[in-house]
Amino acid sequence: MMLVADHRQVTYSPAYTLVPTYECFNRCTYCNFRNDPGKSPWLKLADTQSQLRELKSKGICEILILSGEVHPDSPRRKSWFQRIYDICELALSWGFLPHTNVGPLSFLEMQELRQVNVSMGLMLEQLTPRLLQTVHRHAPSKLPEVRLQQLEWAGQLQIPFTTGLLLGIGERQQDWWETLEAIARLHCCYGQVQEVILQPYSPGTKQTEQAPAFELQQLPEVIAKARQILPAEIALQIPPNLVPDADWLLSCLEAGARDLGGISPKDEVNPDYPHPHTQKLRAILDPAGWQLLPRLPIYPQYDGWLPNKLQAVVKQWRAAKLLHL
């Protein structure tokens, strides 16, 4: 696999986020996204249609479907899943490429969503069980073995997958390397991991417990070590809105980061940190000799994993030669 032909190139996905619901049965202490169950109306398909219509002429390729979680045993779980599936199907009908990240799913749910997604994702965050006594003490779906299982199922189902680490939520440095090593082991079995996000914890206004931000001075070191641990074909991604200092952003690229993720009007997970416009990013990157290029939410070596109808949509995007990957 190639990351990019020239190591002075960095990619991003022109994206837009749709949120089926903000309600979530987890209560992670650092979360700035969730609402309590019953306190967040579900996104209607008619409203989805209106949003997609407006996006058609705005250069968007990726539709990120990002949702709070309905409990697996809830009587509403089936309706929640169906809403997610319908949103993906609607996005495809408008010519967009869906990427779903909605928390842990069953094997059958992943198998179904594979039919209407070009890629999917789930953050591992950290695999240390100690966090179940602290920031994840009210978050049943943050069990490390549950989240690792998603990566394995993605490999078995041939789903191009994005995962990542959340840095600075109470873990030790050794936990970073152990989480990265677990990702590397699963990828060596199945080859399913497209990207690993290294996301520095950034405090917001909705979290239930205050904690200091991850020290960005550590991020280039983490990236360099991650580059040593992970297979070369896995792209390392950093969110530029959480690395606002230009010098540190450039240091992260020099250390081995090669992707900036989805650039959209709003970061739903970190709403207090707006995404920078691509013009601003280019003003930082160009003088330092970096070329910023758009990409699809699926890397080209995975095209053959997709069902035929999805391959046809991706092929149209690649034929347009509007995007780098």
N, C-alpha and C positions, 0 to 999 in steps of 0.2 A: 504493500500500500504506500502511496505517497501522501504526505501531509500537504505540501505545496512544492512547486518546482524550485522556488527560490526561498531560502531561509529568511530573507528580508520581506516576506509577505505575511500579512496577518488577515484573517478572515472574520466575517460576521454574517449573521443571517438577518435579512430584512423581515421583521416579524411583527405580529400583532397577537395580543393575548385575549382569549375569551375565557370567562370564568363561569362555569355552570352554576356554582354556588360557593359562597365563602364559609358556609357552615362546616364545622369539623368536630368530630367527637374527640380528637386529641386536644390536649391543652399544653403545648410546649411553652415554656415560660418566656422564650425569646421571640415568639411568633408575632408578627405585625400584619398578618393576613386574615386569620380566622375570625368567624363569628360563632356564637353559640347555635346549636341545632334549633331550627325553627325561627331563627332571627335573620336569616338571609334568604330572600326569594330566589328561586331558581331562574336561570336565564331561559327566556322563552325562545322557541324556534323562530317566531316571527321577528323578534328583536335581533336574533342572530342573523337572519336574512338581511335585515336593514343594514347592519354593521358591515357584513360582507359586501353588499352592493356598494357601499361608500368606499371600501378599500380597493375595489377592482382597479382603479386607475392610479393607485398610490405606490406602486412598485413593491408591494408586499408579496413575499412568496410563502412564508411559513405562518400557519395559524397554530399558536401554542394553546392547547386546551389544558388549563390549570385549575384544579378544583380542590376545595376542602373535601374531607372524607366523611362519607356516611358509613356507619358501623356495618361490618360484614353481615351481622345477624339482624340488622334493622329490616322491618317490612318494606321500607322505602329504598333499600339498596338496589333492587331490580329497576325501579323507575329512574333512580339516579344514574345507573349505568346506561340505561337506554337513552337518557338525555345526552350523555357524553357521546355515545355512538352516533346519535342523530346529528349532533353538532359537527362531528368529524365528517359524516357523509355529506352534509350540506356544504361544508368548506370545500370538499373535493368537487362537488357539483359546480362550484364557482371557479374551479381551476387552481385552488390553493393547495398547499401541501400540509396536512395536519401532523402535529407532533403532540402526543398526549402525555401529561405528567399529573396523575391524580391520586397518588399514594399507592400502597400495595393493592394488587389485584389478584384474583384467583387465576389459576392456570387457564381455565375456560374463558374468563373475561379477557385475559391477554390474547388468547387465541382468536377471539371475536374481534377485538380492536385491531389486531394485525391486518384485518381486511380493509380498514379505512384509515390507516396511519402509515406514513413512510418511515417513521421512527418513533420511539417512545423513550421515556426517561423516568428515573427515580433516584433521588439523592440518597446515598448511604449515610451521609453526614459523618458519623463516627461509629465504629463497631464495638467500642468498649462498653461492656454492660454497666459500668459505674454510672453512666449518665441516666440510667433508669431510676436511680435514687435521687437525681437532682433535676436537671432541666427536662427530662423525659419521664418524670415520675407519674404524670397524668397523661401519658401518650402511649397507649397500648400497641399501636402499629409501628412504633419505633424500635421494636425488638430487633436486634441485629440479625438474628437468623431469618426473620421474616423478610427483611430487606435484601439480604444476600440471596435468598431464594428467588427473588424477582430477577436478579441478574442471571441466575442459572436458567430459569425458565425462558428468559429472553434469548439465551443462547440456543436452547433446545428448539424454540419456535422460530429461530432465525429472524429476530426482530433487531434491527440496528438500534443501539441503546446508548443513552447518555446517563452518566451517573456523576457523583462528585462528593467532595468533603465540605462540611461546614466547619470552619476553623475558628476556634476561640470560644467554645461553649462549655468549657470545663474539662476538656480532655488533656492528656499529656502529649508531649512531642512524639514519644514512641508510638502513641495511638495513630498518629498520621501515617507512619510508615507501615504499620500493621494493616491499616485499612487499604492503603495503596497496594500492598502485597496481595491482599485478598482479591482485589479487582484484577490484578495482573494474573493471578492463578486461574480465575474463571475465564478471563479473556483467552488465555493460552489453550483452554479446553474447547472454546466455541468460536472465538474471534468476533464477538458481538459488540464490543465496546468501541463506539466511535470517538467519544470525547469524555474527559474527566474534568469537571469543574472544580476549581479551587476557590471557594467563596469565603472571604473574610467576614466574620460576624460583624454587623454594623447596627448599633442600637437604633430603635425607632420609637414611635410615640404610643404604640398600642400594646407593647409587651407587658407581661404581668410582673416581671422581676427585672430590675436594672442590673446590667453587667457592663464592664468596660469593653470597648471595641477591640477587635483583634489588631495587634500592632503590625501595620503594613510593612514596617521595616523587615519583618520576618518573611514576608511573602516571597521575595525572590529566592531565598534559601529553600523554602518549601517547594517551589517550582523546580529548582535545579535538582533536588533530591527525587522529586516525583518523576522527573525526566529519566533519571537513572533506574528507577524501580519499574516503571511501566514500559511495555513494548513500544517501539518507536512509532508504530502506526497509529497509536492512540493520541489524538490531539489534546493538548492541555488548554483549557479555557479559563479566562478570568473575566469577571464582570466589570467593565470600565467605570460604571457609575459608583462602584464601591472602592475604586482605586482612583480618586479624583485628582491626585497630585501627578502632574505630567512626568516628573522625573521618576517617580516610583512605577508608573505605568510602563515607561520605557525600560526600566530595570527588570520588570517582570518579563517583558518580551526578550530581552537579552538573556534571561535565565532559561528560556525555553517555552514560554507560553506562545501559542500561535493562533488563538481564536478568542474573539470577544463576545461570543454568544449571540443571542437574539437582541437586536436593537429595536425597541418598540417605544411607543409614546409613553408607556408607564410600566415600571417594574412593580408588578402586583405583589411580589413577595417582600420587596423593600420599597414601599411607596414614598418614603421620606427621601429617597435618593433617585432623582430623575435620571433617565438615560441621557448621555450626551448625544447631540446631533452628530451625524457622520462628518459634517463639515468641521466641527470642532476637533473631532478625533484626527482627521487628516491634517489639520493645522499643527497637531502635536507630532504625528507620525512622519509626515513627509520630510520635514527638515532633518529628522534623524535617520532618513534613508529607508523607512518602512513604507510599504505599499498596502493600503487598506482595500480589500476586495470582498464583494458579497459572495455568499455561497447558498446552496440549498440545505435544508435540514436533514438530508441524507447524503453521505459521502459516496462517490461513484462506485467504489468496489462492492457496495451493498445493493446496487440496483437489482441484481439478479435474485436477491432474496425476496423481492416483493411479489405479490400476486400480479397477474398480467395486467389487470386494469390500472393498478397503481404504477406499474412500470411504464405504461403508455403516457400517463400524466407527467411523470418525471422526465421521460424522453422528450416531451414537448418543451419543458423548461430548459433542458440541456441543449436542445436544438436551437433555441432562441439565443444561446451564447451570451445571455445577460449576466450570468453568474459564473464565478470562478470554479466552483466544485459542482 
